[in-house]
Amino acid sequence: QLQLVQSGGGLVQDGGSLRLSCAAFGFSLDYYTIGWFRQAPGKEREGVSCISISRDSTSYADSVKGRFTLSRDDAMNTVFLQMNSLKPEDTAVYYCAADWADRGCSGSIDSKEYDVWGQGTQVTVSS
C-alpha cells in the first residue's frame, strides 16, 4: 500500500522549534516530489516547502524561508521539515504529499499536483 505517515508536531512557544517527519511506505522518495502544506482554520491550504531528490531541487514559501529546512534520511525513506523560530501564525495542520509526476520544485507549490497525502499533524505555536 502506498502511503505517507507523518509524525512530530505538537505545542510550542513563540520562537520555539519542532521537527516534522514524513515516512514513505510502498515507494521510494528518490523518485517523487514531496511537498509540505499547511492549513489553518478558515484558511486555504498553503504550500510551505518542496523537495525533489531526483531533480535535486528544493523550495520554500516566502513566509517560512530562512526558518524552515528540509532534509531526508534515505535509509529511513523519510523527509523531515525542521521548523525554527516558530510564530503563532505558523499554527496549522501540516501535511506532506507526494507528486507522482515528480514535477520538481521550480514553481509554486500547488496542492492540486499532489496525489498521495499524509494524515496531517497539528502544530500549535503559543504567544
N, CA, C and O atoms as a GROMACS GRO file, in nm:
protein
  508
    1GLN      N    1   0.084  -0.119   0.000
    1GLN     CA    2   0.000   0.000   0.000
    1GLN      C    3   0.088   0.124   0.000
    1GLN      O    4   0.183   0.134   0.077
    2LEU      N    5   0.055   0.217  -0.088
    2LEU     CA    6   0.133   0.340  -0.099
    2LEU      C    7   0.080   0.440   0.003
    2LEU      O    8  -0.037   0.478  -0.002
    3GLN      N    9   0.166   0.482   0.093
    3GLN     CA   10   0.119   0.578   0.190
    3GLN      C   11   0.233   0.661   0.248
    3GLN      O   12   0.350   0.621   0.246
    4LEU      N   13   0.195   0.777   0.301
    4LEU     CA   14   0.286   0.864   0.374
    4LEU      C   15   0.236   0.870   0.518
    4LEU      O   16   0.118   0.894   0.543
    5VAL      N   17   0.327   0.849   0.610
    5VAL     CA   18   0.292   0.851   0.752
    5VAL      C   19   0.370   0.962   0.820
    5VAL      O   20   0.493   0.964   0.817
    6GLN      N   21   0.297   1.053   0.881
    6GLN     CA   22   0.359   1.169   0.944
    6GLN      C   23   0.375   1.149   1.094
    6GLN      O   24   0.300   1.075   1.158
    7SER      N   25   0.474   1.217   1.150
    7SER     CA   26   0.491   1.223   1.294
    7SER      C   27   0.555   1.356   1.330
    7SER      O   28   0.603   1.429   1.243
    8GLY      N   29   0.554   1.386   1.457
    8GLY     CA   30   0.605   1.514   1.502
    8GLY      C   31   0.490   1.610   1.528
    8GLY      O   32   0.375   1.569   1.538
    9GLY      N   33   0.522   1.735   1.538
    9GLY     CA   34   0.421   1.835   1.568
    9GLY      C   35   0.399   1.848   1.717
    9GLY      O   36   0.469   1.786   1.797
   10GLY      N   37   0.301   1.929   1.754
   10GLY     CA   38   0.270   1.950   1.894
   10GLY      C   39   0.256   2.096   1.926
   10GLY      O   40   0.232   2.179   1.839
   11LEU      N   41   0.273   2.126   2.054
   11LEU     CA   42   0.258   2.262   2.106
   11LEU      C   43   0.395   2.317   2.144
   11LEU      O   44   0.473   2.251   2.211
   12VAL      N   45   0.422   2.440   2.099
   12VAL     CA   46   0.550   2.504   2.128
   12VAL      C   47   0.527   2.652   2.149
   12VAL      O   48   0.429   2.708   2.098
   13GLN      N   49   0.614   2.715   2.222
   13GLN     CA   50   0.602   2.859   2.243
   13GLN      C   51   0.660   2.937   2.125
   13GLN      O   52   0.740   2.885   2.047
   14ASP      N   53   0.618   3.059   2.115
   14ASP     CA   54   0.669   3.152   2.015
   14ASP      C   55   0.822   3.151   2.019
   14ASP      O   56   0.882   3.168   2.125
   15GLY      N   57   0.884   3.131   1.901
   15GLY     CA   58   1.029   3.125   1.893
   15GLY      C   59   1.087   2.986   1.907
   15GLY      O   60   1.208   2.968   1.891
   16GLY      N   61   1.003   2.889   1.936
   16GLY     CA   62   1.049   2.752   1.954
   16GLY      C   63   1.069   2.677   1.824
   16GLY      O   64   1.054   2.733   1.715
   17SER      N   65   1.102   2.549   1.837
   17SER     CA   66   1.130   2.466   1.721
   17SER      C   67   1.055   2.333   1.730
   17SER      O   68   1.026   2.283   1.839
   18LEU      N   69   1.025   2.280   1.613
   18LEU     CA   70   0.966   2.147   1.602
   18LEU      C   71   1.020   2.082   1.476
   18LEU      O   72   1.064   2.151   1.384
   19ARG      N   73   1.017   1.950   1.473
   19ARG     CA   74   1.054   1.878   1.352
   19ARG      C   75   0.943   1.782   1.316
   19ARG      O   76   0.896   1.703   1.398
   20LEU      N   77   0.902   1.790   1.190
   20LEU     CA   78   0.801   1.700   1.136
   20LEU      C   79   0.868   1.595   1.050
   20LEU      O   80   0.966   1.622   0.981
   21SER      N   81   0.814   1.474   1.054
   21SER     CA   82   0.864   1.365   0.972
   21SER      C   83   0.757   1.316   0.877
   21SER      O   84   0.637   1.322   0.906
   22CYS      N   85   0.801   1.270   0.763
   22CYS     CA   86   0.710   1.215   0.662
   22CYS      C   87   0.777   1.090   0.605
   22CYS      O   88   0.871   1.100   0.526
   23ALA      N   89   0.729   0.974   0.645
   23ALA     CA   90   0.787   0.848   0.602
   23ALA      C   91   0.704   0.786   0.491
   23ALA      O   92   0.581   0.780   0.500
   24ALA      N   93   0.771   0.740   0.387
   24ALA     CA   94   0.702   0.678   0.273
   24ALA      C   95   0.705   0.527   0.284
   24ALA      O   96   0.806   0.467   0.320
   25PHE      N   97   0.592   0.466   0.253
   25PHE     CA   98   0.580   0.320   0.253
   25PHE      C   99   0.523   0.276   0.119
   25PHE      O  100   0.423   0.330   0.071
   26GLY      N  101   0.589   0.179   0.059
   26GLY     CA  102   0.542   0.127  -0.069
   26GLY      C  103   0.603   0.196  -0.190
   26GLY      O  104   0.578   0.155  -0.303
   27PHE      N  105   0.682   0.297  -0.168
   27PHE     CA  106   0.751   0.365  -0.279
   27PHE      C  107   0.873   0.438  -0.223
   27PHE      O  108   0.883   0.464  -0.103
   28SER      N  109   0.964   0.469  -0.313
   28SER     CA  110   1.086   0.539  -0.273
   28SER      C  111   1.073   0.689  -0.293
   28SER      O  112   1.025   0.734  -0.397
   29LEU      N  113   1.114   0.764  -0.194
   29LEU     CA  114   1.110   0.910  -0.206
   29LEU      C  115   1.208   0.962  -0.311
   29LEU      O  116   1.199   1.078  -0.351
   30ASP      N  117   1.301   0.878  -0.355
   30ASP     CA  118   1.402   0.922  -0.451
   30ASP      C  119   1.340   0.966  -0.583
   30ASP      O  120   1.401   1.043  -0.657
   31TYR      N  121   1.219   0.917  -0.614
   31TYR     CA  122   1.166   0.936  -0.749
   31TYR      C  123   1.045   1.028  -0.754
   31TYR      O  124   0.987   1.046  -0.862
   32TYR      N  125   1.006   1.087  -0.643
   32TYR     CA  126   0.885   1.168  -0.641
   32TYR      C  127   0.908   1.297  -0.566
   32TYR      O  128   0.983   1.301  -0.468
   33THR      N  129   0.844   1.402  -0.612
   33THR     CA  130   0.849   1.530  -0.544
   33THR      C  131   0.762   1.522  -0.419
   33THR      O  132   0.648   1.475  -0.423
   34ILE      N  133   0.818   1.569  -0.308
   34ILE     CA  134   0.745   1.571  -0.182
   34ILE      C  135   0.721   1.716  -0.142
   34ILE      O  136   0.813   1.796  -0.134
   35GLY      N  137   0.596   1.746  -0.117
   35GLY     CA  138   0.560   1.880  -0.074
   35GLY      C  139   0.509   1.880   0.069
   35GLY      O  140   0.455   1.781   0.118
   36TRP      N  141   0.528   1.992   0.134
   36TRP     CA  142   0.470   2.014   0.266
   36TRP      C  143   0.368   2.127   0.255
   36TRP      O  144   0.393   2.230   0.190
   37PHE      N  145   0.254   2.108   0.317
   37PHE     CA  146   0.146   2.205   0.312
   37PHE      C  147   0.096   2.229   0.454
   37PHE      O  148   0.120   2.149   0.544
   38ARG      N  149   0.025   2.339   0.472
   38ARG     CA  150  -0.039   2.363   0.600
   38ARG      C  151  -0.174   2.429   0.577
   38ARG      O  152  -0.196   2.499   0.478
   39GLN      N  153  -0.262   2.404   0.671
   39GLN     CA  154  -0.394   2.464   0.663
   39GLN      C  155  -0.437   2.507   0.802
   39GLN      O  156  -0.450   2.426   0.894
   40ALA      N  157  -0.458   2.636   0.815
   40ALA     CA  158  -0.508   2.694   0.940
   40ALA      C  159  -0.660   2.703   0.933
   40ALA      O  160  -0.716   2.707   0.824
   41PRO      N  161  -0.726   2.705   1.047
   41PRO     CA  162  -0.872   2.713   1.048
   41PRO      C  163  -0.923   2.832   0.969
   41PRO      O  164  -0.878   2.945   0.989
   42GLY      N  165  -1.016   2.806   0.878
   42GLY     CA  166  -1.075   2.913   0.800
   42GLY      C  167  -0.989   2.963   0.686
   42GLY      O  168  -1.026   3.060   0.619
   43LYS      N  169  -0.876   2.900   0.662
   43LYS     CA  170  -0.787   2.944   0.555
   43LYS      C  171  -0.766   2.832   0.454
   43LYS      O  172  -0.791   2.715   0.483
   44GLU      N  173  -0.722   2.870   0.336
   44GLU     CA  174  -0.692   2.772   0.232
   44GLU      C  175  -0.560   2.701   0.263
   44GLU      O  176  -0.474   2.752   0.335
   45ARG      N  177  -0.547   2.582   0.204
   45ARG     CA  178  -0.424   2.507   0.220
   45ARG      C  179  -0.311   2.583   0.150
   45ARG      O  180  -0.326   2.630   0.038
   46GLU      N  181  -0.199   2.594   0.218
   46GLU     CA  182  -0.085   2.672   0.169
   46GLU      C  183   0.036   2.581   0.148
   46GLU      O  184   0.068   2.499   0.234
   47GLY      N  185   0.102   2.596   0.034
   47GLY     CA  186   0.226   2.523   0.010
   47GLY      C  187   0.339   2.584   0.090
   47GLY      O  188   0.360   2.705   0.083
   48VAL      N  189   0.411   2.504   0.164
   48VAL     CA  190   0.515   2.553   0.254
   48VAL      C  191   0.654   2.525   0.199
   48VAL      O  192   0.740   2.613   0.197
   49SER      N  193   0.675   2.402   0.154
   49SER     CA  194   0.808   2.367   0.103
   49SER      C  195   0.797   2.246   0.014
   49SER      O  196   0.694   2.178   0.011
   50CYS      N  197   0.906   2.218  -0.057
   50CYS     CA  198   0.904   2.114  -0.159
   50CYS      C  199   1.044   2.059  -0.175
   50CYS      O  200   1.142   2.133  -0.164
   51ILE      N  201   1.054   1.928  -0.200
   51ILE     CA  202   1.184   1.869  -0.227
   51ILE      C  203   1.169   1.763  -0.335
   51ILE      O  204   1.078   1.681  -0.332
   52SER      N  205   1.260   1.768  -0.430
   52SER     CA  206   1.267   1.664  -0.532
   52SER      C  207   1.409   1.611  -0.532
   52SER      O  208   1.502   1.682  -0.570
   53ILE      N  209   1.424   1.488  -0.491
   53ILE     CA  210   1.557   1.430  -0.484
   53ILE      C  211   1.611   1.404  -0.624
   53ILE      O  212   1.728   1.430  -0.652
   54SER      N  213   1.527   1.352  -0.712
   54SER     CA  214   1.572   1.319  -0.848
   54SER      C  215   1.614   1.444  -0.925
   54SER      O  216   1.707   1.439  -1.006
   55ARG      N  217   1.546   1.556  -0.899
   55ARG     CA  218   1.579   1.681  -0.968
   55ARG      C  219   1.672   1.769  -0.885
   55ARG      O  220   1.709   1.878  -0.928
   56ASP      N  221   1.708   1.722  -0.766
   56ASP     CA  222   1.798   1.797  -0.679
   56ASP      C  223   1.749   1.940  -0.659
   56ASP      O  224   1.824   2.036  -0.678
   57SER      N  225   1.624   1.953  -0.621
   57SER     CA  226   1.568   2.087  -0.603
   57SER      C  227   1.486   2.094  -0.476
   57SER      O  228   1.423   1.996  -0.435
   58THR      N  229   1.488   2.210  -0.415
   58THR     CA  230   1.403   2.239  -0.300
   58THR      C  231   1.349   2.381  -0.315
   58THR      O  232   1.407   2.464  -0.385
   59SER      N  233   1.240   2.407  -0.248
   59SER     CA  234   1.188   2.543  -0.246
   59SER      C  235   1.110   2.565  -0.117
   59SER      O  236   1.065   2.471  -0.053
   60TYR      N  237   1.097   2.691  -0.082
   60TYR     CA  238   1.026   2.729   0.040
   60TYR      C  239   0.938   2.850   0.010
   60TYR      O  240   0.974   2.937  -0.069
   61ALA      N  241   0.822   2.853   0.074
   61ALA     CA  242   0.738   2.971   0.067
   61ALA      C  243   0.809   3.087   0.136
   61ALA      O  244   0.887   3.068   0.229
   62ASP      N  245   0.781   3.207   0.089
   62ASP     CA  246   0.845   3.325   0.148
   62ASP      C  247   0.817   3.335   0.298
   62ASP      O  248   0.901   3.383   0.374
   63SER      N  249   0.700   3.289   0.338
   63SER     CA  250   0.660   3.301   0.478
   63SER      C  251   0.746   3.216   0.572
   63SER      O  252   0.749   3.242   0.692
   64VAL      N  253   0.815   3.115   0.519
   64VAL     CA  254   0.895   3.028   0.605
   64VAL      C  255   1.042   3.026   0.568
   64VAL      O  256   1.123   2.964   0.637
   65LYS      N  257   1.077   3.094   0.461
   65LYS     CA  258   1.216   3.093   0.414
   65LYS      C  259   1.310   3.145   0.523
   65LYS      O  260   1.284   3.248   0.586
   66GLY      N  261   1.418   3.071   0.545
   66GLY     CA  262   1.513   3.109   0.648
   66GLY      C  263   1.481   3.052   0.785
   66GLY      O  264   1.564   3.057   0.876
   67ARG      N  265   1.360   2.998   0.801
   67ARG     CA  266   1.321   2.941   0.931
   67ARG      C  267   1.297   2.790   0.921
   67ARG      O  268   1.324   2.717   1.016
   68PHE      N  269   1.248   2.745   0.807
   68PHE     CA  270   1.219   2.603   0.787
   68PHE      C  271   1.325   2.542   0.696
   68PHE      O  272   1.373   2.607   0.603
   69THR      N  273   1.361   2.418   0.725
   69THR     CA  274   1.462   2.348   0.646
   69THR      C  275   1.420   2.204   0.621
   69THR      O  276   1.378   2.133   0.712
   70LEU      N  277   1.433   2.162   0.496
   70LEU     CA  278   1.404   2.025   0.458
   70LEU      C  279   1.531   1.941   0.467
   70LEU      O  280   1.641   1.989   0.442
   71SER      N  281   1.513   1.814   0.504
   71SER     CA  282   1.623   1.719   0.497
   71SER      C  283   1.563   1.581   0.475
   71SER      O  284   1.441   1.564   0.476
   72ARG      N  285   1.649   1.484   0.454
   72ARG     CA  286   1.597   1.350   0.430
   72ARG      C  287   1.691   1.246   0.488
   72ARG      O  288   1.810   1.271   0.509
   73ASP      N  289   1.635   1.130   0.513
   73ASP     CA  290   1.714   1.014   0.555
   73ASP      C  291   1.681   0.903   0.457
   73ASP      O  292   1.572   0.846   0.459
   74ASP      N  293   1.775   0.872   0.371
   74ASP     CA  294   1.750   0.772   0.267
   74ASP      C  295   1.723   0.634   0.326
   74ASP      O  296   1.637   0.560   0.277
   75ALA      N  297   1.794   0.599   0.430
   75ALA     CA  298   1.777   0.466   0.489
   75ALA      C  299   1.637   0.450   0.548
   75ALA      O  300   1.579   0.342   0.544
   76MET      N  301   1.583   0.559   0.600
   76MET     CA  302   1.450   0.556   0.659
   76MET      C  303   1.342   0.590   0.558
   76MET      O  304   1.222   0.582   0.588
   77ASN      N  305   1.384   0.630   0.436
   77ASN     CA  306   1.287   0.673   0.334
   77ASN      C  307   1.194   0.780   0.390
   77ASN      O  308   1.072   0.772   0.377
   78THR      N  309   1.255   0.878   0.453
   78THR     CA  310   1.180   0.979   0.528
   78THR      C  311   1.232   1.118   0.495
   78THR      O  312   1.353   1.140   0.478
   79VAL      N  313   1.139   1.212   0.486
   79VAL     CA  314   1.172   1.352   0.470
   79VAL      C  315   1.135   1.424   0.600
   79VAL      O  316   1.033   1.394   0.662
   80PHE      N  317   1.219   1.518   0.640
   80PHE     CA  318   1.197   1.593   0.761
   80PHE      C  319   1.178   1.741   0.729
   80PHE      O  320   1.239   1.794   0.636
   81LEU      N  321   1.093   1.807   0.807
   81LEU     CA  322   1.078   1.951   0.798
   81LEU      C  323   1.114   2.008   0.935
   81LEU      O  324   1.037   1.996   1.030
   82GLN      N  325   1.231   2.069   0.943
   82GLN     CA  326   1.276   2.133   1.066
   82GLN      C  327   1.223   2.275   1.068
   82GLN      O  328   1.249   2.354   0.977
   83MET      N  329   1.148   2.307   1.172
   83MET     CA  330   1.085   2.439   1.181
   83MET      C  331   1.142   2.512   1.301
   83MET      O  332   1.123   2.471   1.415
   84ASN      N  333   1.212   2.620   1.274
   84ASN     CA  334   1.273   2.702   1.379
   84ASN      C  335   1.207   2.839   1.385
   84ASN      O  336   1.135   2.878   1.293
   85SER      N  337   1.232   2.910   1.492
   85SER     CA  338   1.178   3.045   1.510
   85SER      C  339   1.029   3.049   1.480
   85SER      O  340   0.981   3.136   1.408
   86LEU      N  341   0.958   2.953   1.534
   86LEU     CA  342   0.815   2.943   1.506
   86LEU      C  343   0.738   3.062   1.560
   86LEU      O  344   0.772   3.119   1.664
   87LYS      N  345   0.633   3.097   1.487
   87LYS     CA  346   0.549   3.211   1.521
   87LYS      C  347   0.405   3.162   1.538
   87LYS      O  348   0.369   3.057   1.485
   88PRO      N  349   0.323   3.237   1.609
   88PRO     CA  350   0.182   3.197   1.623
   88PRO      C  351   0.113   3.178   1.488
   88PRO      O  352   0.025   3.093   1.475
   89GLU      N  353   0.152   3.256   1.388
   89GLU     CA  354   0.088   3.242   1.257
   89GLU      C  355   0.129   3.115   1.183
   89GLU      O  356   0.075   3.086   1.076
   90ASP      N  357   0.223   3.040   1.238
   90ASP     CA  358   0.258   2.909   1.181
   90ASP      C  359   0.163   2.800   1.229
   90ASP      O  360   0.170   2.686   1.182
   91THR      N  361   0.076   2.833   1.321
   91THR     CA  362  -0.020   2.735   1.373
   91THR      C  363  -0.111   2.685   1.262
   91THR      O  364  -0.176   2.764   1.194
   92ALA      N  365  -0.113   2.554   1.245
   92ALA     CA  366  -0.192   2.493   1.138
   92ALA      C  367  -0.179   2.341   1.148
   92ALA      O  368  -0.099   2.289   1.227
   93VAL      N  369  -0.258   2.273   1.068
   93VAL     CA  370  -0.235   2.130   1.044
   93VAL      C  371  -0.141   2.120   0.926
   93VAL      O  372  -0.165   2.178   0.820
   94TYR      N  373  -0.034   2.045   0.943
   94TYR     CA  374   0.067   2.030   0.840
   94TYR      C  375   0.053   1.893   0.774
   94TYR      O  376   0.032   1.792   0.840
   95TYR      N  377   0.067   1.893   0.641
   95TYR     CA  378   0.055   1.772   0.562
   95TYR      C  379   0.177   1.757   0.472
   95TYR      O  380   0.229   1.857   0.421
   96CYS      N  381   0.222   1.634   0.452
   96CYS     CA  382   0.316   1.607   0.344
   96CYS      C  383   0.240   1.533   0.234
   96CYS      O  384   0.138   1.469   0.260
   97ALA      N  385   0.291   1.542   0.114
   97ALA     CA  386   0.224   1.482   0.000
   97ALA      C  387   0.326   1.448  -0.108
   97ALA      O  388   0.432   1.509  -0.116
   98ALA      N  389   0.292   1.350  -0.190
   98ALA     CA  390   0.381   1.306  -0.298
   98ALA      C  391   0.319   1.335  -0.434
   98ALA      O  392   0.200   1.312  -0.457
   99ASP      N  393   0.402   1.385  -0.523
   99ASP     CA  394   0.363   1.414  -0.662
   99ASP      C  395   0.419   1.303  -0.749
   99ASP      O  396   0.540   1.296  -0.770
  100TRP      N  397   0.333   1.216  -0.801
  100TRP     CA  398   0.378   1.105  -0.884
  100TRP      C  399   0.449   1.150  -1.010
  100TRP      O  400   0.534   1.079  -1.063
  101ALA      N  401   0.414   1.268  -1.060
  101ALA     CA  402   0.477   1.316  -1.182
  101ALA      C  403   0.616   1.373  -1.157
  101ALA      O  404   0.689   1.403  -1.252
  102ASP      N  405   0.652   1.390  -1.028
  102ASP     CA  406   0.784   1.443  -0.994
  102ASP      C  407   0.814   1.570  -1.072
  102ASP      O  408   0.915   1.579  -1.142
  103ARG      N  409   0.725   1.668  -1.058
  103ARG     CA  410   0.740   1.793  -1.133
  103ARG      C  411   0.855   1.878  -1.082
  103ARG      O  412   0.898   1.972  -1.149
  104GLY      N  413   0.904   1.846  -0.966
  104GLY     CA  414   1.013   1.926  -0.911
  104GLY      C  415   0.961   2.047  -0.837
  104GLY      O  416   0.842   2.059  -0.809
  105CYS      N  417   1.053   2.137  -0.804
  105CYS     CA  418   1.019   2.248  -0.714
  105CYS      C  419   1.052   2.383  -0.774
  105CYS      O  420   1.088   2.476  -0.701
  106SER      N  421   1.040   2.398  -0.905
  106SER     CA  422   1.078   2.524  -0.968
  106SER      C  423   0.968   2.627  -0.965
  106SER      O  424   0.994   2.747  -0.976
  107GLY      N  425   0.845   2.582  -0.949
  107GLY     CA  426   0.733   2.676  -0.949
  107GLY      C  427   0.665   2.684  -0.815
  107GLY      O  428   0.725   2.657  -0.712
  108SER      N  429   0.539   2.723  -0.819
  108SER     CA  430   0.463   2.732  -0.694
  108SER      C  431   0.433   2.593  -0.642
  108SER      O  432   0.431   2.497  -0.719
  109ILE      N  433   0.410   2.581  -0.514
  109ILE     CA  434   0.381   2.452  -0.452
  109ILE      C  435   0.230   2.438  -0.450
  109ILE      O  436   0.162   2.488  -0.360
  110ASP      N  437   0.180   2.369  -0.550
  110ASP     CA  438   0.037   2.363  -0.576
  110ASP      C  439  -0.019   2.230  -0.530
  110ASP      O  440   0.022   2.125  -0.580
  111SER      N  441  -0.111   2.233  -0.436
  111SER     CA  442  -0.165   2.109  -0.380
  111SER      C  443  -0.234   2.023  -0.484
  111SER      O  444  -0.244   1.901  -0.467
  112LYS      N  445  -0.283   2.084  -0.592
  112LYS     CA  446  -0.353   2.007  -0.695
  112LYS      C  447  -0.261   1.911  -0.769
  112LYS      O  448  -0.309   1.818  -0.835
  113GLU      N  449  -0.131   1.931  -0.758
  113GLU     CA  450  -0.036   1.846  -0.830
  113GLU      C  451   0.007   1.725  -0.749
  113GLU      O  452   0.088   1.645  -0.796
  114TYR      N  453  -0.046   1.710  -0.629
  114TYR     CA  454  -0.002   1.603  -0.540
  114TYR      C  455  -0.108   1.496  -0.528
  114TYR      O  456  -0.228   1.523  -0.527
  115ASP      N  457  -0.061   1.371  -0.519
  115ASP     CA  458  -0.150   1.258  -0.535
  115ASP      C  459  -0.174   1.177  -0.408
  115ASP      O  460  -0.285   1.128  -0.384
  116VAL      N  461  -0.072   1.164  -0.326
  116VAL     CA  462  -0.085   1.086  -0.203
  116VAL      C  463  -0.051   1.177  -0.086
  116VAL      O  464   0.049   1.249  -0.088
  117TRP      N  465  -0.135   1.172   0.017
  117TRP     CA  466  -0.122   1.265   0.129
  117TRP      C  467  -0.102   1.192   0.260
  117TRP      O  468  -0.156   1.084   0.283
  118GLY      N  469  -0.022   1.254   0.347
  118GLY     CA  470  -0.011   1.204   0.483
  118GLY      C  471  -0.136   1.240   0.562
  118GLY      O  472  -0.225   1.309   0.512
  119GLN      N  473  -0.142   1.191   0.683
  119GLN     CA  474  -0.264   1.206   0.763
  119GLN      C  475  -0.276   1.345   0.828
  119GLN      O  476  -0.382   1.380   0.880
  120GLY      N  477  -0.170   1.422   0.824
  120GLY     CA  478  -0.172   1.555   0.885
  120GLY      C  479  -0.130   1.549   1.031
  120GLY      O  480  -0.152   1.451   1.101
  121THR      N  481  -0.068   1.658   1.075
  121THR     CA  482  -0.026   1.669   1.215
  121THR      C  483  -0.041   1.814   1.260
  121THR      O  484  -0.009   1.907   1.186
  122GLN      N  485  -0.089   1.832   1.380
  122GLN     CA  486  -0.117   1.966   1.432
  122GLN      C  487   0.010   2.030   1.486
  122GLN      O  488   0.086   1.969   1.561
  123VAL      N  489   0.031   2.154   1.446
  123VAL     CA  490   0.137   2.238   1.503
  123VAL      C  491   0.069   2.360   1.563
  123VAL      O  492  -0.002   2.433   1.494
  124THR      N  493   0.092   2.382   1.691
  124THR     CA  494   0.036   2.498   1.760
  124THR      C  495   0.147   2.577   1.825
  124THR      O  496   0.226   2.524   1.903
  125VAL      N  497   0.152   2.706   1.791
  125VAL     CA  498   0.255   2.795   1.846
  125VAL      C  499   0.184   2.897   1.934
  125VAL      O  500   0.102   2.975   1.886
  126SER      N  501   0.216   2.896   2.061
  126SER     CA  502   0.151   2.987   2.154
  126SER      C  503   0.232   3.115   2.168
  126SER      O  504   0.355   3.114   2.161
  127SER      N  505   0.160   3.224   2.188
  127SER     CA  506   0.227   3.354   2.200
  127SER      C  507   0.260   3.386   2.345
  127SER      O  508   0.318   3.492   2.374
   0.00000   0.00000   0.00000
